[in-house]
Amino acid sequence: MAFEITDLLSAKGAGLAPMAGVTDAAMRLLCHEQGAAWAVSEMLSAKGWVFSKGKNRAANDLLARLPGEGVVGLQLFGSEPAYIAEAARQLADRGFQFFDLNFGCPAPKITGNGEGSAMMREPAKIGAVVRALADATPLPVTAKIRSGWDADSVNAVEVAQICADNGARAIAVHARTRAQQYAGRADWRVIRDVKRAVTVPVFGNGDVRGGADALRMLDETGCDAVIVGRAAQGNPWIFREIAAALRGETAEPPTPQARVDMAMRHFELEKALCGEKLAVLQMRKHIAWYVHGMRGASRFRETINALERGEDVLDALRRFAGAQSE
């Protein structure tokens, strides 16, 4: 039976939002194990993929999957419909269940090329990109948008309607403008307005930091599900917490030992994906997130950032865990 976007809603949990440099297969697997209903990959340049003829190592690393992952969408970005369509045709058999389009990335190197959240200023072009992707692949298509470019151009409702009219099966709304980046408070009223304007499922994103936030967003906006981004960094247990809240239950927070154990497992998964040298570098940010708020975390981050061998990283983590119980 073909996968449908509505299948995501039957899992009764939150989704993992796409984050560049974060939501690789290792991160996704850990979040799935803790209850994430689905995940979306790091974003892949459609034009870059087509021009590289599939030979770009970094792009192929981004497409890696790990056994045990659940439902994952492959996120593409780009402003040219022809490249979006061609990339989708080439990537439809890579094991992802759906395609997601990025109209929300605020990074200057992306918006400077007229891509990511810069597309919010060109709704008609967004429609053309969505239509090209929907026509090019049998896989469902979703779109991730922002509230708008800035406070004077909040147009998420218009953009969401255009996406839905052109074949998007669901819309994820990050309730901040591009000008806000990731700062300030997310305006959930935008998610509510989008939900009222379209008939496809709407996923809310922004300031969901736990089960209580997820329940409140669902209640205040009427959205069909929530997706979690930065709050999952170093905290895959947030998905367990949200799933429990949806059942009317409470999940116990992880112990310091559990957090260190998860960091160690995360490292081993990264090593399997990209080798020890790169895993050591990749894990520096993840370890900082895992140990945040723990005793001696600041000094420990300095220690980790100076290490170059995998075994030294693991030894440091073991010692740090032991120190937490002293």
C-alpha positions as CSV (number, residue, x, y, z in Angstrom):
1,M,0.0,0.0,0.0
2,A,1.4,3.4,-1.0
3,F,2.4,5.8,1.8
4,E,0.0,8.7,2.5
5,I,0.7,11.8,4.5
6,T,-2.3,11.1,6.6
7,D,-0.4,8.0,7.8
8,L,1.7,10.4,9.8
9,L,-1.2,11.5,11.9
10,S,-2.1,7.9,13.0
11,A,1.2,7.6,15.0
12,K,0.0,10.0,17.7
13,G,3.3,11.8,18.1
14,A,5.4,14.7,17.0
15,G,7.6,15.0,13.9
16,L,11.3,15.9,13.8
17,A,11.7,19.1,11.8
18,P,14.6,19.3,9.3
19,M,17.7,21.0,10.5
20,A,20.8,21.5,8.4
21,G,23.8,19.8,9.9
22,V,21.7,18.1,12.6
23,T,19.0,15.8,11.3
24,D,21.2,13.1,9.7
25,A,20.3,9.4,10.0
26,A,21.9,9.1,13.4
27,M,19.8,11.9,14.9
28,R,16.7,10.7,13.2
29,L,17.1,7.1,14.4
30,L,17.5,8.2,18.0
31,C,14.4,10.4,17.8
32,H,12.4,7.7,16.1
33,E,13.3,5.3,19.0
34,Q,12.1,7.8,21.5
35,G,8.7,8.2,19.8
36,A,9.1,10.6,16.9
37,A,6.2,9.9,14.5
38,W,8.3,10.9,11.5
39,A,11.4,13.0,10.6
40,V,12.6,15.1,7.7
41,S,16.2,15.0,6.4
42,E,18.7,17.8,6.2
43,M,17.9,20.0,3.1
44,L,19.5,19.0,-0.3
45,S,20.0,21.4,-3.1
46,A,18.1,20.1,-6.1
47,K,20.2,22.0,-8.6
48,G,23.4,21.0,-6.9
49,W,22.3,17.3,-7.0
50,V,21.5,17.5,-10.7
51,F,24.7,19.3,-11.6
52,S,26.8,16.8,-9.7
53,K,25.2,13.9,-11.5
54,G,24.8,12.2,-8.1
55,K,28.6,12.1,-7.5
56,N,28.8,14.7,-4.7
57,R,30.0,12.9,-1.6
58,A,28.4,15.3,0.9
59,A,25.0,15.0,-0.8
60,N,25.2,11.2,-0.8
61,D,26.2,11.2,2.8
62,L,23.0,13.3,3.5
63,L,20.9,10.6,1.8
64,A,22.2,7.8,4.1
65,R,19.7,5.8,6.0
66,L,20.1,3.6,9.1
67,P,18.3,0.4,9.9
68,G,15.5,1.0,12.3
69,E,14.6,4.5,11.1
70,G,10.9,5.2,10.7
71,V,9.2,7.4,8.2
72,V,11.5,10.0,6.7
73,G,10.9,12.8,4.2
74,L,13.7,14.0,2.0
75,Q,13.8,17.8,2.0
76,L,14.8,19.6,-1.3
77,F,15.4,23.3,-1.8
78,G,15.6,25.3,-4.9
79,S,13.8,28.0,-6.9
80,E,13.9,26.5,-10.4
81,P,11.1,24.0,-11.1
82,A,13.0,22.0,-13.7
83,Y,15.8,21.2,-11.3
84,I,13.4,20.3,-8.5
85,A,11.5,17.9,-10.8
86,E,14.7,16.3,-12.2
87,A,16.2,15.8,-8.7
88,A,12.9,14.2,-7.5
89,R,12.9,11.8,-10.4
90,Q,16.5,10.7,-9.7
91,L,15.9,10.4,-5.9
92,A,12.5,8.8,-5.7
93,D,13.9,5.3,-5.1
94,R,16.3,6.3,-2.3
95,G,14.1,4.9,0.5
96,F,12.3,8.1,1.6
97,Q,8.5,8.1,2.1
98,F,7.8,11.6,0.9
99,F,9.5,14.8,-0.4
100,D,9.5,18.1,1.6
101,L,10.2,21.5,0.1
102,N,12.1,24.1,2.0
103,F,10.6,27.6,1.9
104,G,11.8,28.5,5.3
105,C,15.5,28.4,5.7
106,P,16.7,31.9,6.8
107,A,20.4,31.4,6.3
108,P,21.9,34.2,4.2
109,K,23.8,31.8,1.9
110,I,20.5,30.3,1.0
111,T,18.3,33.4,0.9
112,G,21.0,35.2,-1.0
113,N,20.4,32.9,-3.9
114,G,16.7,33.5,-3.8
115,E,16.0,30.2,-2.1
116,G,14.7,29.0,1.3
117,S,12.6,31.7,3.0
118,A,13.4,34.2,0.3
119,M,10.8,32.3,-1.7
120,M,8.2,33.6,0.7
121,R,8.5,36.9,-1.3
122,E,7.5,35.1,-4.5
123,P,4.4,33.1,-3.9
124,A,3.8,32.4,-7.6
125,K,7.3,30.9,-7.9
126,I,6.5,28.7,-4.9
127,G,3.4,27.4,-6.6
128,A,5.5,26.5,-9.7
129,V,8.1,24.6,-7.7
130,V,5.4,22.7,-5.8
131,R,3.6,21.8,-9.0
132,A,6.7,20.7,-10.7
133,L,7.6,18.4,-7.8
134,A,4.1,17.0,-7.4
135,D,4.0,16.2,-11.2
136,A,7.4,14.6,-11.2
137,T,7.0,12.0,-8.4
138,P,4.5,9.5,-7.1
139,L,5.6,10.3,-3.6
140,P,3.6,12.7,-1.5
141,V,4.8,16.3,-1.4
142,T,4.9,18.6,1.7
143,A,6.1,22.1,2.1
144,K,7.7,23.9,5.1
145,I,7.1,27.7,5.2
146,R,7.5,30.6,7.5
147,S,5.1,33.3,8.6
148,G,6.5,35.5,5.9
149,W,9.7,37.5,5.1
150,D,9.2,40.1,7.8
151,A,6.6,41.6,10.0
152,D,5.3,43.7,7.2
153,S,4.8,40.8,4.8
154,V,3.2,38.0,6.8
155,N,1.7,35.9,4.0
156,A,1.7,32.3,5.3
157,V,-2.0,31.9,4.5
158,E,-1.6,32.9,0.9
159,V,1.5,30.8,0.4
160,A,-0.1,27.8,2.1
161,Q,-3.1,28.0,-0.2
162,I,-0.9,28.2,-3.2
163,C,1.1,25.1,-2.0
164,A,-2.1,23.1,-1.4
165,D,-3.6,24.2,-4.8
166,N,-0.5,22.9,-6.5
167,G,-0.2,19.5,-5.0
168,A,1.2,19.8,-1.5
169,R,-0.4,17.1,0.8
170,A,0.6,18.9,4.0
171,I,2.0,22.3,5.1
172,A,4.4,22.8,8.0
173,V,4.4,26.3,9.4
174,H,7.3,27.8,11.4
175,A,5.5,30.7,13.1
176,R,8.4,33.1,12.8
177,T,9.3,35.4,9.9
178,R,12.6,35.2,8.2
179,A,13.6,38.5,9.8
180,Q,13.2,36.8,13.2
181,Q,15.5,33.9,12.3
182,Y,15.1,31.8,15.4
183,A,14.7,34.6,17.9
184,G,11.7,36.2,19.5
185,R,8.4,34.5,20.2
186,A,6.6,32.3,17.6
187,D,3.2,33.7,16.7
188,W,1.0,30.7,16.8
189,R,-1.9,32.7,15.4
190,V,-0.3,32.3,12.0
191,I,-0.6,28.5,12.3
192,R,-4.2,28.9,13.3
193,D,-5.0,31.1,10.3
194,V,-3.3,28.6,7.9
195,K,-5.2,25.7,9.4
196,R,-8.5,27.5,8.8
197,A,-7.5,28.4,5.2
198,V,-6.5,25.0,3.8
199,T,-8.0,21.5,3.8
200,V,-4.7,19.6,3.9
201,P,-3.0,18.7,7.2
202,V,-1.1,21.5,8.9
203,F,1.9,20.9,11.2
204,G,2.8,23.6,13.7
205,N,6.4,24.5,14.5
206,G,7.9,27.0,16.9
207,D,8.4,27.2,20.6
208,V,7.4,23.6,21.4
209,R,9.7,22.6,24.1
210,G,7.8,19.8,25.8
211,G,4.5,17.9,26.1
212,A,2.6,20.8,27.6
213,D,3.6,23.1,24.8
214,A,2.6,20.5,22.2
215,L,-0.9,20.2,23.8
216,R,-1.3,24.0,24.0
217,M,-0.3,24.5,20.3
218,L,-2.8,21.8,19.2
219,D,-5.5,23.4,21.3
220,E,-4.8,27.0,20.3
221,T,-4.2,26.5,16.6
222,G,-6.2,23.4,15.7
223,C,-3.2,22.1,13.8
224,D,-3.1,18.4,13.0
225,A,0.3,17.7,14.6
226,V,3.4,19.5,15.9
227,I,7.0,19.2,14.7
228,V,10.0,19.9,16.9
229,G,13.3,21.3,15.8
230,R,15.9,22.9,18.2
231,A,14.2,21.5,21.3
232,A,15.2,18.0,20.1
233,Q,18.9,18.9,20.0
234,G,20.5,16.8,22.7
235,N,17.0,15.8,23.8
236,P,15.4,13.0,21.7
237,W,13.3,12.2,24.8
238,I,11.1,15.2,23.9
239,F,9.3,12.9,21.5
240,R,8.6,10.4,24.3
241,E,7.3,13.3,26.5
242,I,5.0,14.6,23.8
243,A,3.6,11.1,22.9
244,A,2.9,10.6,26.6
245,A,1.2,14.0,26.9
246,L,-1.0,13.1,24.0
247,R,-2.1,9.9,25.9
248,G,-2.7,12.0,29.0
249,E,0.4,10.5,30.7
250,T,3.7,11.9,32.0
251,A,7.1,10.7,30.9
252,E,10.1,10.7,33.3
253,P,12.9,13.0,32.3
254,P,16.3,11.3,31.4
255,T,18.9,11.0,34.2
256,P,22.3,12.5,33.7
257,Q,23.7,8.9,33.1
258,A,21.0,8.4,30.4
259,R,22.0,11.6,28.7
260,V,25.6,10.6,28.6
261,D,24.8,7.1,27.4
262,M,22.7,8.6,24.6
263,A,25.6,10.9,23.6
264,M,27.9,7.9,23.4
265,R,25.5,5.9,21.3
266,H,25.0,8.9,19.1
267,F,28.7,9.0,18.6
268,E,28.9,5.4,17.6
269,L,26.1,5.9,15.1
270,E,27.9,8.9,13.6
271,K,31.1,6.9,13.3
272,A,29.3,4.2,11.4
273,L,27.9,6.9,9.0
274,C,30.9,9.0,8.3
275,G,34.0,7.5,10.0
276,E,35.7,8.4,13.2
277,K,37.5,11.6,12.2
278,L,34.4,13.4,11.0
279,A,32.2,11.9,13.8
280,V,34.5,13.5,16.4
281,L,33.9,16.9,14.8
282,Q,30.2,16.3,14.2
283,M,29.6,15.3,17.8
284,R,31.0,18.4,19.4
285,K,27.8,20.3,19.0
286,H,25.7,17.3,19.9
287,I,27.6,16.5,23.1
288,A,27.3,20.2,24.1
289,W,23.5,19.9,23.8
290,Y,23.4,16.5,25.6
291,V,25.3,17.9,28.7
292,H,23.7,21.3,28.8
293,G,22.8,22.3,32.3
294,M,24.7,19.5,33.9
295,R,27.4,20.2,36.5
296,G,30.7,21.2,34.9
297,A,29.2,21.3,31.4
298,S,31.0,24.4,30.3
299,R,34.5,23.1,31.1
300,F,33.6,19.7,29.7
301,R,32.7,21.3,26.3
302,E,36.1,22.8,26.2
303,T,37.6,19.4,26.8
304,I,35.6,17.7,24.1
305,N,36.4,20.4,21.6
306,A,40.1,19.7,22.0
307,L,39.8,15.9,21.4
308,E,40.6,14.3,18.1
309,R,40.3,10.6,18.7
310,G,37.0,8.7,19.2
311,E,38.2,6.7,22.1
312,D,39.3,9.8,23.9
313,V,35.8,11.3,23.4
314,L,34.2,8.2,24.8
315,D,36.6,8.1,27.8
316,A,35.8,11.7,28.5
317,L,32.1,11.1,28.5
318,R,32.5,8.1,30.9
319,R,34.5,10.3,33.3
320,F,32.0,13.1,33.0
321,A,29.1,10.7,33.8
322,G,30.9,9.4,36.8
323,A,31.6,12.9,38.1
324,Q,27.8,13.7,38.0
325,S,27.2,11.1,40.8
326,E,30.0,12.2,43.1
